Amino acid sequence: MTDSARLRFLHTLRFRLALLYTLLALLVVGLVSALITAKLLSDLDAQFQARLDERADRLAEAFGSGSSGLGKPATPSGGYAMIVDSGGKVTYANAGVKVYENSPFPFGGKTEVLIQDLLVRTATRELRGYGDGKSFIWVGLPEDALVQARQSAWRLLWIAVLTAPALMLLLGWLVGRRALGGLGRAAQLADRIDPAQTVMPLPLPQQQDEVYRLLTAINRLLARIEMQQGREKQLLGQIVHELGAPLTVLRASLGQATQRTGDADVARAALVADELTFTTQDLMQLARGQLEMKLVWHFIPAGTLQGRLDRLVAGTTFSGDWQRGMVLCDPDRLTQALRNLLANARRAAGAAGWVEIHLSETPQQVRFTVRDSGPGLPAELGESIFDPFVSGAGSSGLGLSVSRQIAQAHGGELSGGNHPQGGAAFTLTLPGPELGDDFAEEDSAEWEEDGIIKPKPS
């Protein structure tokens, strides 16, 4: 697992939930287990002490009543016993402590002693009716079994404390993965939503849980978004429609006035009218959306396309295969796309700068490359330069978005960036004639070759 994948995993909701519940469960289980272990060990200790007291009472009664004589084993195996007289001398000791017989008593006042490397708990009882009446019996029981029980209990507790969190975290992650799988699938579906396309509601799970309610809320939001988008497109279409007719008349009138008078101011006004006309076309394309774009396919000489572009964007340098190349396209749409690229380039280069469009063609691909001598694209914009209303040169921000839609509708692509030698460079690629026949047959009933309209080939 890479560092980035590991980091994403640690930030997942199921991991954080599993970790949270593991810590809470560890706290609760650890506390409860410690209390249970302490209570168990306390009960074992009490049982051991009761056993020791019972043995001490039984031996005291046996020796005190004189029912058992000296020299006879009166203690069960595994224990120790000594009789101490009033002078503190051991008068009797059983096996294991026989060494202390006829010697001063060594364990006075001690409740636990060490005998032969064994920890022994002790108890004493007076012996009434034995000897001078002031003697007592000392009884000891080894605590090795109790010590082992303590060690085993605490060892098991620590093992549980160390291993249980890992197992609980793994189980919690697996259970959380299953429980939160609906959220993951919903996120994947939501990521595939394209606002430019028809927004489809997300499928709902059968179980009406929190995921079901979340997806239902998302579907309601999507419905409101689609309704709002429809209203915006309708309003935008109405505005463009209202502007289209007056601009067409104004453009024609200014064109005629320019030819008749040759006035420079009228010519500039005609260029402004052309700019507004293309802006309304971009707005109309934005309102309709890419799915509603219908292409009329023609097989035209590249020189025909060059003539259109030369009239629309003055001062453009054409290089490449314009005189020999053939392009399969919708001429109006492709002219609109390339005109937008050239107009942006001219705006960035300024009156003193240069704008070049280069055409290269292979049987598989037709490539248009537009360059300028301007300052280039702002680095922070990146791919967002193709989003509607995003501009790096003070334009409306629609041209690049519409041009990319047109390129994609042709089965091609539009990309852009800064050229290593300076300025911006945009490349619009289209399928070559060999790859474009399918497009033409599907979308057009007519075919234009060398400027002549012909029926579509059967």
MIVOZA-99736 format. One record per residue (C-alpha): residue number from 1; residue in three letters; z, y, x. Coordinates in nm, 2 decimals. Layout:
// residues N
NUM:ala:Z:Y:X .
...
// end
This chain:
// residues 458
1:met:0.00:0.00:0.00 .
2:thr:-0.10:0.34:0.14 .
3:asp:0.13:0.63:0.17 .
4:ser:-0.04:0.82:-0.11 .
5:ala:-0.04:0.51:-0.34 .
6:arg:0.33:0.45:-0.25 .
7:leu:0.41:0.81:-0.33 .
8:arg:0.23:0.79:-0.67 .
9:phe:0.42:0.47:-0.74 .
10:leu:0.75:0.63:-0.67 .
11:his:0.67:0.91:-0.91 .
12:thr:0.56:0.69:-1.20 .
13:leu:0.77:0.71:-1.52 .
14:arg:0.83:0.33:-1.53 .
15:phe:0.97:0.34:-1.17 .
16:arg:1.20:0.63:-1.24 .
17:leu:1.32:0.47:-1.56 .
18:ala:1.38:0.14:-1.39 .
19:leu:1.56:0.31:-1.11 .
20:leu:1.78:0.51:-1.35 .
21:tyr:1.88:0.21:-1.56 .
22:thr:1.93:0.00:-1.24 .
23:leu:2.18:0.26:-1.10 .
24:leu:2.36:0.29:-1.44 .
25:ala:2.37:-0.09:-1.48 .
26:leu:2.49:-0.13:-1.12 .
27:leu:2.77:0.12:-1.18 .
28:val:2.88:-0.05:-1.50 .
29:val:2.83:-0.41:-1.38 .
30:gly:2.99:-0.33:-1.04 .
31:leu:3.29:-0.17:-1.20 .
32:val:3.34:-0.45:-1.46 .
33:ser:3.28:-0.72:-1.19 .
34:ala:3.54:-0.56:-0.96 .
35:leu:3.79:-0.55:-1.24 .
36:ile:3.72:-0.91:-1.34 .
37:thr:3.74:-1.02:-0.98 .
38:ala:4.07:-0.83:-0.92 .
39:lys:4.22:-0.98:-1.25 .
40:leu:4.10:-1.33:-1.15 .
41:leu:4.26:-1.30:-0.80 .
42:ser:4.57:-1.16:-0.95 .
43:asp:4.60:-1.46:-1.19 .
44:leu:4.54:-1.70:-0.90 .
45:asp:4.81:-1.53:-0.70 .
46:ala:5.05:-1.55:-0.99 .
47:gln:4.97:-1.92:-1.04 .
48:phe:5.03:-1.98:-0.67 .
49:gln:5.36:-1.79:-0.68 .
50:ala:5.46:-1.99:-0.99 .
51:arg:5.38:-2.32:-0.82 .
52:leu:5.59:-2.21:-0.51 .
53:asp:5.88:-2.11:-0.73 .
54:glu:5.86:-2.43:-0.93 .
55:arg:5.87:-2.64:-0.61 .
56:ala:6.16:-2.44:-0.47 .
57:asp:6.36:-2.48:-0.79 .
58:arg:6.29:-2.85:-0.80 .
59:leu:6.39:-2.91:-0.44 .
60:ala:6.70:-2.69:-0.48 .
61:glu:6.81:-2.89:-0.78 .
62:ala:6.73:-3.22:-0.61 .
63:phe:6.93:-3.14:-0.29 .
64:gly:7.20:-2.95:-0.47 .
65:ser:7.28:-3.24:-0.71 .
66:gly:7.28:-3.49:-0.42 .
67:ser:7.03:-3.71:-0.60 .
68:ser:6.81:-3.72:-0.29 .
69:gly:6.95:-3.80:0.04 .
70:leu:6.86:-3.65:0.37 .
71:gly:6.59:-3.82:0.57 .
72:lys:6.39:-3.90:0.26 .
73:pro:6.08:-3.70:0.18 .
74:ala:6.17:-3.49:-0.12 .
75:thr:5.87:-3.25:-0.09 .
76:pro:5.52:-3.32:-0.19 .
77:ser:5.26:-3.33:0.09 .
78:gly:5.11:-3.00:0.20 .
79:gly:5.44:-2.80:0.18 .
80:tyr:5.72:-2.72:0.41 .
81:ala:6.10:-2.73:0.36 .
82:met:6.41:-2.67:0.56 .
83:ile:6.78:-2.67:0.48 .
84:val:6.98:-2.40:0.64 .
85:asp:7.36:-2.40:0.66 .
86:ser:7.59:-2.11:0.63 .
87:gly:7.57:-2.05:1.00 .
88:gly:7.19:-2.00:1.00 .
89:lys:7.12:-2.34:1.16 .
90:val:6.84:-2.56:1.03 .
91:thr:7.00:-2.89:0.94 .
92:tyr:6.69:-3.05:0.79 .
93:ala:6.31:-2.99:0.83 .
94:asn:6.03:-3.19:0.70 .
95:ala:5.70:-3.27:0.87 .
96:gly:5.52:-2.96:1.00 .
97:val:5.84:-2.77:1.07 .
98:lys:6.03:-3.05:1.23 .
99:val:6.04:-2.86:1.55 .
100:tyr:6.29:-2.61:1.40 .
101:glu:6.54:-2.88:1.31 .
102:asn:6.89:-2.83:1.47 .
103:ser:6.77:-2.48:1.58 .
104:pro:6.85:-2.13:1.44 .
105:phe:6.65:-2.05:1.13 .
106:pro:6.34:-1.84:1.25 .
107:phe:6.21:-1.69:0.93 .
108:gly:6.50:-1.49:0.78 .
109:gly:6.39:-1.22:0.53 .
110:lys:6.02:-1.30:0.55 .
111:thr:5.81:-1.39:0.25 .
112:glu:5.50:-1.48:0.45 .
113:val:5.50:-1.65:0.79 .
114:leu:5.24:-1.80:1.02 .
115:ile:5.28:-2.17:1.09 .
116:gln:5.02:-2.35:1.30 .
117:asp:4.77:-2.07:1.24 .
118:leu:4.82:-2.11:0.87 .
119:leu:4.95:-1.82:0.65 .
120:val:5.24:-1.96:0.45 .
121:arg:5.42:-1.80:0.16 .
122:thr:5.79:-1.87:0.14 .
123:ala:6.07:-1.89:-0.11 .
124:thr:6.45:-1.96:-0.08 .
125:arg:6.71:-2.11:-0.31 .
126:glu:7.08:-2.15:-0.28 .
127:leu:7.21:-2.51:-0.27 .
128:arg:7.51:-2.54:-0.49 .
129:gly:7.73:-2.84:-0.43 .
130:tyr:7.57:-2.91:-0.10 .
131:gly:7.77:-2.89:0.22 .
132:asp:8.00:-2.59:0.23 .
133:gly:7.83:-2.45:-0.08 .
134:lys:7.67:-2.16:0.12 .
135:ser:7.36:-2.34:0.24 .
136:phe:7.01:-2.26:0.11 .
137:ile:6.68:-2.44:0.11 .
138:trp:6.36:-2.27:0.24 .
139:val:6.03:-2.38:0.09 .
140:gly:5.68:-2.28:0.21 .
141:leu:5.33:-2.33:0.08 .
142:pro:5.01:-2.27:0.29 .
143:glu:4.79:-2.00:0.14 .
144:asp:4.46:-2.12:0.30 .
145:ala:4.31:-2.22:-0.04 .
146:leu:4.42:-1.89:-0.19 .
147:val:4.27:-1.70:0.10 .
148:gln:3.95:-1.89:0.07 .
149:ala:3.93:-1.82:-0.30 .
150:arg:3.99:-1.45:-0.23 .
151:gln:3.72:-1.44:0.03 .
152:ser:3.47:-1.63:-0.18 .
153:ala:3.53:-1.41:-0.48 .
154:trp:3.48:-1.09:-0.29 .
155:arg:3.18:-1.23:-0.10 .
156:leu:3.01:-1.33:-0.43 .
157:leu:3.09:-0.98:-0.56 .
158:trp:2.92:-0.81:-0.27 .
159:ile:2.62:-1.05:-0.28 .
160:ala:2.59:-0.96:-0.65 .
161:val:2.62:-0.59:-0.58 .
162:leu:2.35:-0.61:-0.31 .
163:thr:2.10:-0.84:-0.48 .
164:ala:2.14:-0.75:-0.84 .
165:pro:2.00:-0.40:-0.81 .
166:ala:1.68:-0.53:-0.64 .
167:leu:1.63:-0.79:-0.92 .
168:met:1.72:-0.54:-1.19 .
169:leu:1.48:-0.29:-1.04 .
170:leu:1.20:-0.55:-1.03 .
171:leu:1.27:-0.67:-1.39 .
172:gly:1.30:-0.31:-1.51 .
173:trp:0.97:-0.22:-1.35 .
174:leu:0.80:-0.52:-1.51 .
175:val:0.95:-0.46:-1.85 .
176:gly:0.88:-0.09:-1.82 .
177:arg:0.52:-0.16:-1.72 .
178:arg:0.48:-0.37:-2.04 .
179:ala:0.67:-0.12:-2.26 .
180:leu:0.49:0.19:-2.12 .
181:gly:0.15:0.02:-2.10 .
182:gly:0.04:0.21:-2.41 .
183:leu:0.11:0.54:-2.24 .
184:gly:-0.10:0.44:-1.94 .
185:arg:-0.39:0.34:-2.15 .
186:ala:-0.36:0.66:-2.35 .
187:ala:-0.37:0.86:-2.03 .
188:gln:-0.68:0.68:-1.91 .
189:leu:-0.85:0.74:-2.25 .
190:ala:-0.74:1.11:-2.25 .
191:asp:-0.88:1.15:-1.89 .
192:arg:-1.22:1.04:-2.02 .
193:ile:-1.23:1.30:-2.29 .
194:asp:-1.51:1.55:-2.23 .
195:pro:-1.47:1.87:-2.43 .
196:ala:-1.84:1.93:-2.41 .
197:gln:-1.91:1.61:-2.59 .
198:thr:-1.80:1.49:-2.93 .
199:val:-1.42:1.43:-2.92 .
200:met:-1.34:1.09:-3.05 .
201:pro:-0.98:1.01:-3.16 .
202:leu:-0.77:0.78:-2.94 .
203:pro:-0.71:0.43:-3.07 .
204:leu:-0.36:0.37:-3.21 .
205:pro:-0.13:0.07:-3.12 .
206:gln:-0.02:-0.16:-3.40 .
207:gln:0.35:-0.10:-3.33 .
208:gln:0.46:0.24:-3.47 .
209:asp:0.68:0.34:-3.18 .
210:glu:0.70:0.65:-2.96 .
211:val:0.36:0.58:-2.81 .
212:tyr:0.21:0.56:-3.16 .
213:arg:0.36:0.90:-3.25 .
214:leu:0.24:1.05:-2.93 .
215:leu:-0.11:0.93:-2.97 .
216:thr:-0.11:1.05:-3.33 .
217:ala:-0.01:1.39:-3.22 .
218:ile:-0.28:1.39:-2.95 .
219:asn:-0.54:1.29:-3.21 .
220:arg:-0.43:1.58:-3.44 .
221:leu:-0.46:1.81:-3.14 .
222:leu:-0.81:1.68:-3.06 .
223:ala:-0.92:1.73:-3.42 .
224:arg:-0.80:2.09:-3.40 .
225:ile:-0.98:2.14:-3.07 .
226:glu:-1.30:2.01:-3.21 .
227:met:-1.28:2.23:-3.52 .
228:gln:-1.21:2.53:-3.30 .
229:gln:-1.50:2.45:-3.07 .
230:gly:-1.73:2.41:-3.38 .
231:arg:-1.62:2.76:-3.50 .
232:glu:-1.68:2.91:-3.16 .
233:lys:-2.02:2.76:-3.12 .
234:gln:-2.12:2.87:-3.47 .
235:leu:-2.00:3.22:-3.40 .
236:leu:-2.18:3.23:-3.06 .
237:gly:-2.50:3.10:-3.22 .
238:gln:-2.49:3.37:-3.49 .
239:ile:-2.44:3.64:-3.23 .
240:val:-2.72:3.52:-3.02 .
241:his:-2.95:3.49:-3.32 .
242:glu:-2.87:3.84:-3.42 .
243:leu:-2.95:3.97:-3.07 .
244:gly:-3.26:3.76:-3.01 .
245:ala:-3.50:3.93:-3.25 .
246:pro:-3.42:4.29:-3.14 .
247:leu:-3.43:4.19:-2.77 .
248:thr:-3.77:4.03:-2.82 .
249:val:-3.91:4.34:-2.97 .
250:leu:-3.75:4.56:-2.71 .
251:arg:-3.88:4.35:-2.43 .
252:ala:-4.24:4.35:-2.56 .
253:ser:-4.23:4.73:-2.62 .
254:leu:-4.10:4.80:-2.28 .
255:gly:-4.36:4.57:-2.12 .
256:gln:-4.64:4.75:-2.30 .
257:ala:-4.49:5.09:-2.21 .
258:thr:-4.47:4.99:-1.84 .
259:gln:-4.84:4.89:-1.84 .
260:arg:-4.94:5.21:-2.02 .
261:thr:-4.73:5.46:-1.83 .
262:gly:-4.64:5.29:-1.50 .
263:asp:-4.31:5.48:-1.52 .
264:ala:-4.04:5.34:-1.28 .
265:asp:-3.76:5.40:-1.52 .
266:val:-3.94:5.22:-1.80 .
267:ala:-4.01:4.93:-1.56 .
268:arg:-3.64:4.91:-1.47 .
269:ala:-3.55:4.91:-1.84 .
270:ala:-3.80:4.63:-1.89 .
271:leu:-3.62:4.43:-1.62 .
272:val:-3.29:4.49:-1.79 .
273:ala:-3.44:4.37:-2.12 .
274:asp:-3.56:4.05:-1.94 .
275:glu:-3.21:4.00:-1.80 .
276:leu:-3.05:4.03:-2.15 .
277:thr:-3.31:3.79:-2.29 .
278:phe:-3.23:3.53:-2.04 .
279:thr:-2.85:3.59:-2.10 .
280:thr:-2.90:3.53:-2.47 .
281:gln:-3.09:3.21:-2.38 .
282:asp:-2.80:3.09:-2.17 .
283:leu:-2.56:3.17:-2.45 .
284:met:-2.77:2.98:-2.70 .
285:gln:-2.78:2.68:-2.46 .
286:leu:-2.40:2.70:-2.43 .
287:ala:-2.36:2.72:-2.80 .
288:arg:-2.58:2.42:-2.86 .
289:gly:-2.44:2.20:-2.59 .
290:gln:-2.62:1.96:-2.36 .
291:leu:-2.65:1.68:-2.62 .
292:glu:-2.85:1.90:-2.85 .
293:met:-3.10:1.99:-2.58 .
294:lys:-3.45:1.85:-2.67 .
295:leu:-3.70:1.84:-2.38 .
296:val:-4.07:1.87:-2.42 .
297:trp:-4.22:1.68:-2.13 .
298:his:-4.53:1.80:-1.94 .
299:phe:-4.69:1.71:-1.61 .
300:ile:-4.77:2.05:-1.46 .
301:pro:-4.88:2.18:-1.12 .
302:ala:-4.60:2.33:-0.92 .
303:gly:-4.82:2.64:-0.88 .
304:thr:-4.79:2.70:-1.26 .
305:leu:-4.41:2.70:-1.22 .
306:gln:-4.44:2.93:-0.92 .
307:gly:-4.63:3.19:-1.11 .
308:arg:-4.37:3.20:-1.38 .
309:leu:-4.08:3.24:-1.14 .
310:asp:-4.27:3.50:-0.93 .
311:arg:-4.31:3.72:-1.24 .
312:leu:-3.94:3.68:-1.34 .
313:val:-3.77:3.73:-1.01 .
314:ala:-3.96:3.96:-0.78 .
315:gly:-3.93:3.94:-0.41 .
316:thr:-3.89:3.57:-0.39 .
317:thr:-4.03:3.37:-0.09 .
318:phe:-4.19:3.04:-0.19 .
319:ser:-4.21:2.77:0.07 .
320:gly:-4.30:2.40:0.06 .
321:asp:-4.55:2.20:-0.16 .
322:trp:-4.62:2.45:-0.43 .
323:gln:-5.00:2.43:-0.42 .
324:arg:-5.02:2.05:-0.41 .
325:gly:-4.71:1.94:-0.59 .
326:met:-4.69:1.81:-0.95 .
327:val:-4.37:1.83:-1.16 .
328:leu:-4.28:1.62:-1.47 .
329:cys:-4.05:1.85:-1.67 .
330:asp:-3.99:2.07:-1.97 .
331:pro:-4.15:2.38:-1.82 .
332:asp:-3.95:2.63:-2.03 .
333:arg:-3.62:2.46:-1.95 .
334:leu:-3.69:2.41:-1.58 .
335:thr:-3.81:2.77:-1.55 .
336:gln:-3.48:2.89:-1.71 .
337:ala:-3.28:2.68:-1.47 .
338:leu:-3.46:2.79:-1.15 .
339:arg:-3.48:3.15:-1.27 .
340:asn:-3.10:3.15:-1.31 .
341:leu:-3.06:3.03:-0.95 .
342:leu:-3.30:3.29:-0.82 .
343:ala:-3.15:3.57:-1.02 .
344:asn:-2.80:3.48:-0.88 .
345:ala:-2.95:3.46:-0.53 .
346:arg:-3.12:3.80:-0.56 .
347:arg:-2.80:3.95:-0.70 .
348:ala:-2.60:3.82:-0.40 .
349:ala:-2.86:3.92:-0.14 .
350:gly:-2.91:4.27:-0.26 .
351:ala:-3.22:4.48:-0.24 .
352:ala:-3.24:4.45:0.14 .
353:gly:-3.18:4.08:0.15 .
354:trp:-3.41:3.78:0.11 .
355:val:-3.43:3.49:-0.14 .
356:glu:-3.62:3.17:-0.07 .
357:ile:-3.70:2.87:-0.29 .
358:his:-3.83:2.56:-0.11 .
359:leu:-4.01:2.27:-0.29 .
360:ser:-4.02:1.92:-0.14 .
361:glu:-4.17:1.62:-0.32 .
362:thr:-4.17:1.25:-0.28 .
363:pro:-4.28:0.98:-0.53 .
364:gln:-3.92:0.93:-0.61 .
365:gln:-3.78:1.28:-0.62 .
366:val:-3.86:1.65:-0.66 .
367:arg:-3.63:1.89:-0.48 .
368:phe:-3.59:2.26:-0.53 .
369:thr:-3.37:2.44:-0.27 .
370:val:-3.27:2.81:-0.33 .
371:arg:-3.13:3.00:-0.04 .
372:asp:-3.03:3.37:0.00 .
373:ser:-2.90:3.60:0.28 .
374:gly:-2.59:3.70:0.08 .
375:pro:-2.23:3.65:0.18 .
376:gly:-2.21:3.30:0.04 .
377:leu:-1.98:3.15:-0.23 .
378:pro:-1.61:3.21:-0.23 .
379:ala:-1.44:2.90:-0.08 .
380:glu:-1.17:2.88:-0.35 .
381:leu:-1.42:2.83:-0.63 .
382:gly:-1.56:2.49:-0.52 .
383:glu:-1.71:2.29:-0.81 .
384:ser:-1.57:2.53:-1.06 .
385:ile:-1.87:2.76:-0.99 .
386:phe:-2.06:2.54:-1.23 .
387:asp:-1.81:2.60:-1.51 .
388:pro:-1.90:2.84:-1.79 .
389:phe:-1.80:3.20:-1.73 .
390:val:-1.70:3.14:-1.37 .
391:ser:-1.89:3.37:-1.13 .
392:gly:-1.89:3.45:-0.77 .
393:ala:-2.14:3.73:-0.78 .
394:gly:-2.04:3.95:-1.07 .
395:ser:-2.28:3.78:-1.32 .
396:ser:-2.19:3.64:-1.67 .
397:gly:-2.10:3.31:-1.52 .
398:leu:-2.33:3.12:-1.75 .
399:gly:-2.64:3.07:-1.54 .
400:leu:-2.52:2.79:-1.31 .
401:ser:-2.35:2.60:-1.59 .
402:val:-2.67:2.61:-1.80 .
403:ser:-2.89:2.52:-1.50 .
404:arg:-2.68:2.21:-1.43 .
405:gln:-2.71:2.10:-1.79 .
406:ile:-3.08:2.14:-1.77 .
407:ala:-3.10:1.94:-1.45 .
408:gln:-2.89:1.66:-1.59 .
409:ala:-3.10:1.66:-1.91 .
410:his:-3.40:1.59:-1.69 .
411:gly:-3.21:1.30:-1.52 .
412:gly:-3.15:1.51:-1.21 .
413:glu:-2.86:1.70:-1.06 .
414:leu:-2.77:2.05:-0.94 .
415:ser:-2.54:2.10:-0.64 .
416:gly:-2.45:2.40:-0.44 .
417:gly:-2.25:2.54:-0.15 .
418:asn:-2.27:2.76:0.16 .
419:his:-2.55:2.70:0.41 .
420:pro:-2.44:2.64:0.77 .
421:gln:-2.66:2.94:0.88 .
422:gly:-2.51:3.17:0.62 .
423:gly:-2.56:3.25:0.25 .
424:ala:-2.55:3.02:-0.05 .
425:ala:-2.77:2.72:-0.10 .
426:phe:-2.83:2.54:-0.43 .
427:thr:-3.04:2.22:-0.46 .
428:leu:-3.19:2.11:-0.79 .
429:thr:-3.33:1.76:-0.79 .
430:leu:-3.55:1.59:-1.05 .
431:pro:-3.68:1.24:-1.07 .
432:gly:-4.03:1.21:-0.92 .
433:pro:-4.33:1.14:-1.14 .
434:glu:-4.30:0.76:-1.07 .
435:leu:-3.95:0.76:-1.21 .
436:gly:-4.01:1.01:-1.49 .
437:asp:-4.26:0.83:-1.71 .
438:asp:-3.98:0.68:-1.92 .
439:phe:-3.84:1.02:-2.00 .
440:ala:-4.18:1.15:-2.10 .
441:glu:-4.26:0.86:-2.33 .
442:glu:-3.92:0.88:-2.51 .
443:asp:-3.91:1.25:-2.57 .
444:ser:-4.26:1.38:-2.60 .
445:ala:-4.57:1.30:-2.80 .
446:glu:-4.79:1.51:-2.58 .
447:trp:-4.88:1.51:-2.22 .
448:glu:-5.01:1.81:-2.01 .
449:glu:-5.20:1.74:-1.69 .
450:asp:-5.37:2.02:-1.49 .
451:gly:-5.29:2.26:-1.78 .
452:ile:-5.46:2.05:-2.04 .
453:ile:-5.26:1.90:-2.34 .
454:lys:-5.34:1.54:-2.39 .
455:pro:-5.21:1.26:-2.62 .
456:lys:-4.93:1.06:-2.48 .
457:pro:-5.06:0.75:-2.29 .
458:ser:-5.01:0.43:-2.49 .
// end
